[in-house]
Amino acid sequence: MEESQSIHCKLIGQHPKGSLFAEWLTYEDIIASTNKIHRALIENEGMREYAIEQISDWILKHHVADSTLIRLKRKRRNIIKKYGLKEYLNQQQMFPVAEKTMRGNGAEIILAEYLQESSPLQILLYKLRYNPNVNQSMKGDDVLLFNEENLYEQIILGESKFRKVPGKDVVKDITDEFGKKLKFPLSILFVANQLSTSGYDELADKLEELNIEVQHGNVPVVNVGFLLSNHNTRSNVEKHLSSENPNFIFISLGIDQPEELISKSFSLANDKLKRGIEDE
């Protein structure tokens, strides 16, 4: 079967060919069965630092609004004089410091950016900017993508997990969520409310109407599970994945020392934030 006709590509599109993901990762769309659709991602040797550089930019984008950065730059002289920039930013909690939350957020961000590259859909709201407690996982849908030009065409709903070591339990957690029946998104109204607050009332109105049609089953929804873990991830997913949901695809990313990828990416994002505030 041609790649463009595979069930993997029908659900989430082809593996990206012109972005970080094309250079950082290779992929395998493992032959699908009635109870298993799995795309395995594998890190290319020597591309880790390149990936960290890009992921750190995504971390900034997902956590810190441009307006927030502008406001901090405007106040930087008084901030540095009174508190010191490092202490001030630590108190503002732009990024999580809890390892569990960093890893969860990092996996979520990688999945969101991957799906934006592989599919024609987009994120309409960077929800991590609205987390009232940055050191705890944010409630609601992990990843939610729409086609802004035609909201009724398709929605992708994704759930991401990070584990240092993959195993049956984490695969079961994801398949319990998505594998038994199609899951509808829960956060469309949250997205609509935040967009309305930001002045995008027309789009917010459309999303409110879309939410009703989704709950009535009138809008195609794709469910995506994502696991970022070590080099044994692919084999563990293959061993334990079983689904009754034909619109559910599992994406696995297995790399050596996944915790290092996330910690270095967040550290670099912090450095970039500080430099961005200090720059004239």
N, C-alpha and C positions, 0 to 999 in steps of 0.2 A: 504494500500500500504506500502511496506517495506520502511524504512527510506532511504536506499541507492538508491531507485528508485524514490523518490519524485522529483518533478521538481526543488525544491530548491537545492537539492543535485546535480542534473544534471548540474545546472548553476554554483554553487560556491562550491560544495562539502559539506561534513558533518560538523556540528559544531565541532571544535577541541576537542580532547579527552585527549591530553597530554601536555598542555601548560597553560600559565596564563589564557587563555580564558576558559579552562575547569573548572578551580577552581573559577575564578572570576564571571563567567556568566553562567546562564542556558539559554536555548533557547526554542522557540516554532516555528516550521514551520507551520504557520497557513494555513489551508486548502485553496489551491489555486483555483482561478476561472479564467475565460477567461480574466478578466481585472485586476487581482490582484495576485501578488506573493510576500509574505511578511514573512520575518524571524524576529521575535521579540526576542531581547536579554534582559535579566533581571539580575540585580546585586544580587549576593548572599550576605546575611547578614554577616557582619564582615570581608569582603574581600577588603575593600576600601584601607587600607594602603598598603596591598600587591600589589594591582593594581598600586598605585602611584609609588611604588618602581620600578616596571617593566616599566611602561610608561615613567618614567624619563630616563631610559636607552635608550629607543627608541627615545626619543626627542634628546638626545645627538647624537645618531647614524644618525638620519635623518638630523641634522643641521650641524654637525662638522665632517669633514673628519679626519681620523687617521693622515694623513700627517700634517694637521693643528695643531693637538694636539702635535705632535712631535716637530713641529717648535716652538710652544709656550713654551714647556718644555725646549727647548734648550735656549730660550731667558729669562727664568723666573727670573734669578737673576738680570739682568739689568732692566727688566720691573718693578720688585717690588721696586728696589732701586730708580728708576727715577720717576715712576708714582704712584706706589701702584697697586697691582694686580686688585683690584676691579675697580678702575677708568679705567685702561687699557682695561679690558674686556668689560666694559660698552661702551667704545669708539669703540671697534672692532665689537660690535653688533652681537654676535654669535646667540643670540636668540631674538625674538621680545619682546618688552615691551608693545606694544599696546594690550589691552585685546582682542579686536576683532580678531586680527591676531593670538594671542596665541590660542584662542579657535578654530579658523578655522584650524590652523596647527595641533592642538591636535586631532581634529576629523579626519583629513586626515591621520595622523599617525596611529591612532587606526584602521581605516578601512584598511589601507595598510597591517598592521601586521596581522589583522584578516584574510584577504583574502590569505595571504601567508601561513597561518596555515590551512585554510579550503580547499584550492585548491592546485594542483600541480604546480602552477605558481609562478613566482618570480618577484620582483622589480629588474630591471637592473641598475637603476640610482636613487640615493637619491636626487631628484630635489631641495629640499629646501636648499641644500648646495650652489645652484647656483643662489639664489634669490638676485638680485642687491639691493633691498630695503627690508631688513628683516622685517620692520614694516608694509609692505603692503602684501596683499595676492598675491601669485605668479600666473601669468597667465598660461593658458594651462590646460591640464588634471590633475585632482587632483591625481588620482591613476591609474597607468598603469602597468599591469603585463603580463609577457610572460612566455612561456616554453622555456628556453634557449636551451634545447636539441632538440626541434622541434618547431621553431617559428611559423609554420603554423598551429599548432594544435588548438590553441585558444588564444585569447587575452581577458583580463578583463579590462574594462574601468569603473572607479568609480568616483562618485562625492559625496563629504561629506559636511554636514552642521552641525553647532552648533547653538542651540537656548536655552536660559534659559527656555523659555516657548514654547512648540510646538503649532502649529496652522495650519490652512488651507493654509496660504500663503506659508510657507516653504515647505509643501508637494507639493503644486502646482508648486513651483519653480523647484523642482527636477523632477516632472513628466512632466512639460513642456519641460525639457531638454531631458528626456529619454523615456517618456511614449507614445509619438505620433508615433515615428518610431525609428528604430535602429540607434544609433549614433556611428560613427566611430571615433577613436582616432585622435587627432590633433598634438600630441607631439612626434610621432615616430622619425621624423627627428631631433628634438631637442635632444632626447636621443642618436641617432646615432652620431650627431656632438660632443656631450660631450664625448662619449666613444672613438671616434676617437682621440680627443684631448688628452685623457688619454692613448693612445697607443693601444686601442682595435680595430684596423682597420678592422680585419676580421669580427667581430661581427657587427661593424658599417655598413659595406658593406651589410651584410645580412639584417639588419634592413631597409636600404634604398630600397632594393628590396621588402622586406615585405610590406613596406608602399604602394607601387604601387598595390600589390595584394589585400591589405585591401581596398583600394579605389575602386577597381573593384568588391568588394564583394566576394572575393575568400577565405577569412579567417574568421572562426567563431569568432564573437565578442559577449561578454556578457556585458550588461550594469547594473551597480549596483549603487543604490542611498542609502545614509547612513545619518541618522539623530541621533545625540546625543543630548538629551534633558532630561526633567524631567520625573517623574513617569507617566505622562499622555501621553507619546509619543506613546505607542502601540495603544491606543484607538483612538488617533487623526489620525494616519496613516491609521488605518482600516476605519475610517470614510471618509477620503478625498482621498485616493489613488484610482486612476483609470487609467489603461494603455491599450494601444492598441499594445504594443511591447511585443511579447512573450519571448524575450530574456532579459527582464528587471526585476530585483528583487530588492525589497526595504528591507534594513536592518535597523531596529530601535533599539536604545539602550536607554532605559529610566531608569534614576537613580535619586535619591535625590541629590540636589545641584550639578549639573554637572559642574558648574563654579568652584566649589571648587576642584573637581578632576583635572581640567586642571591647575589651578593656583598653586596648591601644587606640581603637577608633574613638571611644569616648574621651580619652586623654587628649587626643589631637583636636577633637571638637572643642574642648575646653580651652586649649591653647589658641585656637583660631578665634574663639569668641573674645578672649582677652585682647588679642592683636587687633581685632576688628574695632573694639572700643577705643583702643589707644591710638589707632591711625587717625591722622588728620583727614 
